[in-house]
Amino acid sequence: MARYGGLFGIMAMVMLSPPCLALVRTELIEESGVSATLVADAFGAAAGGYMHFEVEPTPDWPSNGVAYLVVVAESVTSQYFTTLLEMNDLEADDPPPVCAAPSAGRFEITGHDSFNMSIAHHDLFSAYLVVCDRGGSFYGHVTSTFLNRVPEGDLTQHLPINQAMLPALYTLMSVVYVALTAAWLGEMVRLRRHVLPVHSLCLACVVVKTVQFILRAIYFHRQSVHGGEGDRDRLLGAAVVFFIVLFQVVFLLTLLLFSLGWGFIRPALRSKEGWLVTITIGFYAGVSLIDASCDDTNSSSWCSGVGLMAYAVRSLVMLTTVVAINFNITHIRFCIQLPWTSSSALEYVKLSRYLSYRMTFLAYLLMPTVLLMVRVFILSWEYDWIYVALDEFVSFLVIVHLGVTFAPLDPWLLTRAFDHSLEQQGS
């Protein structure tokens, strides 16, 4: 289990990650004493980009002390701010170190203010509201807006440069999965006499993935144009997360049923097996939805515990899948050697399927680690969208390979060479 644990953790991290950074973001801040509150986190801005901040203090804000809106590039964040914010006592020195750190932009807050800043060079930028006086405070809302230039030169692109290609990518993947859904449905209709219940589950996987990509394409297009500030955008983002979790649950169930040989090696699961699969997958679906609803702004020990439970259940299901695949391969090889085997051809087809499935499942386990290494060691942050494209492309190959491996099959095509059917057709 320890062998696969790291891989499962990476897969869970990738598949349950939020769909997009907030692009137009409003934060309610209530701070007193020396403090630094994150307003916007790591937005990828290109040279010529633009930032706008709107500060609206509450009417009862005493406006005492010194408060700044500080824009920091990623290099400064990692070298100064991260270390300073982790200090136990921000008020140890005068002036506080967090208020003296270098920055790309610094604006003093005196009341209801708005600040604009042009980007001179591309980088990841974060914004903090910093109170620099022991007796100071700030109570109010801060709205941040980031814009990049489109190829025509207009400042209308709300997406960071590392996500600018995602609307086109998800639109392309939507078209590809619509075609895949049509192809699988056509195959099921053509061989409807040999369709198994697990084939319908495969269709559900492809349909859910198709809907997920359509919603993602719409979501990122709206993010690009509007910045994601409205209720409709938040609802659409929640729908994207829901379908991400739904696909993960349905796909995990499909992998498990394939490994247990449901419909391929035995016609049905035992009653206890069926109940155990239902309870396990149902519990996993519940904790995954709860875990997906947690984010950085409302994280708590409860969310951490739920995430740990989802990780543990997924790990157990994956371990069960590995054991079941190897057991069925050994069982089929044993059956081939028996003299009373009804059809050696069918047994060899089963063996070929499960050997192929084992290799595909191994690739599915190794895929996140390999892609993560590509992302860390080869791609810079500007090309995060390439990592997403590679991840979706490899996932598509895994799904297609599983579909080809376990596609509906007419047994007569395999046994006709042994039951004299070809001789009767020739005569």
Residue pairs with C-beta under 8 A, 6 or more apart in sequence:
1 315
1 319
4 315
4 318
4 319
4 322
4 365
5 315
6 369
7 365
7 366
7 368
7 369
8 311
8 314
8 315
8 318
9 311
10 368
10 369
10 372
11 314
11 368
12 307
12 310
12 311
12 314
14 368
14 372
14 391
15 244
15 248
16 244
16 245
16 248
16 288
16 291
16 292
18 237
18 241
18 295
19 216
19 219
19 220
19 237
19 240
19 241
19 244
20 159
20 163
20 166
20 219
20 220
20 223
20 228
20 237
21 41
21 42
21 43
21 160
21 163
22 40
22 228
23 43
23 145
23 146
23 158
23 159
23 160
23 223
23 227
23 228
24 143
24 144
24 145
24 158
24 226
24 227
24 228
24 229
25 39
25 40
25 143
25 144
26 141
26 142
26 143
26 229
27 37
27 39
27 129
27 141
27 142
27 143
27 144
28 140
28 141
29 37
29 39
29 129
29 138
29 139
29 140
29 141
29 142
30 138
30 139
31 37
31 129
31 131
31 137
31 138
31 139
32 131
32 136
32 137
33 91
33 131
33 134
33 135
33 136
33 137
34 90
34 91
34 96
34 98
34 99
34 131
34 132
34 133
34 134
34 136
35 90
35 130
35 131
36 70
36 81
36 84
36 85
36 90
36 98
36 128
36 129
36 130
36 131
37 128
37 129
37 130
38 126
38 127
38 128
39 53
39 69
39 127
39 128
39 129
39 142
39 144
40 125
40 126
40 127
40 144
40 146
41 126
42 74
42 77
42 124
42 125
42 126
43 124
43 125
43 126
43 146
43 160
44 122
44 123
44 124
44 160
44 161
44 162
44 163
44 381
44 382
45 51
45 119
45 122
45 123
45 124
45 125
45 146
45 148
45 160
45 161
46 119
46 122
46 148
46 149
46 161
47 119
47 120
47 121
47 122
48 118
48 119
48 148
48 149
49 118
49 119
49 122
49 146
49 147
49 148
49 149
49 155
50 116
50 117
50 118
50 119
50 146
50 147
50 148
50 155
51 71
51 105
51 115
51 116
51 117
51 118
51 119
51 125
51 127
51 144
51 145
51 146
51 147
52 114
52 115
52 116
52 117
52 144
52 145
52 147
53 69
53 107
53 114
53 115
53 116
53 117
53 127
53 142
53 143
53 144
53 145
54 114
54 142
54 143
54 145
55 69
55 109
55 112
55 113
55 114
55 115
55 140
55 141
55 142
56 112
56 140
56 141
56 142
56 143
57 63
57 109
57 111
57 112
57 138
57 139
57 140
58 139
58 140
60 139
61 137
61 138
61 139
61 140
62 137
63 110
63 111
64 133
64 135
64 136
64 137
65 131
65 132
65 133
65 134
65 135
65 136
65 137
66 99
66 108
66 131
66 132
66 133
66 136
67 108
67 109
67 129
67 130
67 131
67 132
67 133
67 136
67 137
67 138
68 99
68 106
68 107
68 108
68 109
68 129
68 130
68 132
69 105
69 106
69 107
69 109
69 115
69 127
69 128
69 129
69 130
69 142
70 103
70 105
70 106
70 107
70 127
70 128
70 129
70 130
71 103
71 104
71 105
71 106
71 117
71 125
71 126
71 127
72 80
72 81
72 101
72 103
72 104
72 125
72 126
72 127
72 128
73 104
73 123
73 124
73 125
74 123
74 124
74 125
74 126
74 381
75 123
76 101
76 102
76 103
76 104
77 124
77 126
80 101
80 102
81 98
81 101
81 126
81 128
84 90
84 97
84 98
84 101
85 98
87 97
90 96
90 97
90 98
91 134
95 132
96 132
98 130
98 132
99 130
99 132
104 117
104 123
104 125
105 115
105 117
107 113
107 115
109 129
109 138
119 125
122 161
122 382
124 381
125 146
127 144
129 138
129 142
131 137
131 138
145 158
145 227
146 158
146 160
147 155
147 156
147 157
147 158
148 155
148 157
148 158
148 159
148 160
148 161
148 164
149 155
149 157
150 156
150 157
156 225
157 164
157 224
158 223
158 224
158 225
158 226
158 227
158 228
159 166
159 167
159 220
159 223
159 224
161 382
162 381
162 382
162 383
162 384
162 385
163 220
163 384
163 385
164 224
164 385
165 385
165 389
166 216
166 220
166 385
166 388
167 217
167 220
167 221
167 224
169 385
169 388
169 389
169 392
170 213
170 216
170 217
170 220
171 217
171 221
173 213
173 217
173 392
173 396
174 210
174 213
174 214
174 217
176 396
177 206
177 209
177 210
177 213
177 396
178 210
180 206
180 210
180 396
180 399
180 400
181 203
181 206
181 207
181 210
184 202
184 203
184 206
184 403
185 203
187 407
187 408
188 195
188 199
188 200
188 203
188 408
191 407
191 408
191 409
191 410
193 410
194 408
194 409
194 410
194 411
195 408
196 262
196 263
196 264
196 408
197 262
197 263
198 254
198 257
198 258
198 262
198 263
198 264
198 406
199 406
199 407
199 408
201 250
201 253
201 254
201 257
202 254
202 402
202 403
202 406
204 250
205 247
205 250
205 251
205 254
205 399
206 399
206 403
208 243
208 246
208 247
208 250
209 247
209 399
211 243
212 240
212 243
212 244
212 246
212 247
215 236
215 239
215 240
215 243
216 240
218 236
219 233
219 236
219 237
219 240
222 228
222 232
222 233
222 236
223 233
226 233
228 234
228 237
241 292
241 293
242 289
242 292
244 292
245 285
245 288
245 289
245 292
246 285
248 288
249 281
249 284
249 285
249 288
252 281
252 284
252 314
252 317
253 277
253 281
254 402
255 321
255 361
255 364
256 277
256 281
256 317
256 320
256 321
256 324
257 263
257 277
258 264
258 357
258 402
258 406
259 320
259 321
259 322
259 324
259 325
259 328
259 357
259 361
260 269
260 273
260 277
260 324
260 328
261 324
261 328
262 268
262 269
264 350
264 353
264 406
265 328
265 331
265 332
265 350
268 274
269 277
280 313
280 316
280 317
281 317
283 313
284 310
284 313
284 314
284 317
287 306
287 309
287 310
287 313
288 310
290 303
290 306
291 303
291 306
291 307
291 310
294 300
294 303
294 306
294 307
318 365
321 361
322 361
325 354
325 357
325 358
325 361
326 358
328 354
329 351
329 354
329 355
329 358
332 347
332 350
332 351
332 354
333 351
335 341
335 347
336 344
336 347
336 348
336 351
341 347
343 411
343 414
343 415
343 418
345 414
345 415
345 417
345 418
346 411
346 414
346 415
349 409
349 414
353 405
353 406
356 401
356 405
357 402
357 405
357 406
360 398
360 401
360 402
360 405
363 394
363 398
364 398
367 391
367 394
367 395
367 398
368 391
371 387
371 390
371 391
371 394
374 387
374 390
375 384
375 387
379 386
379 387
412 421
415 421
416 422
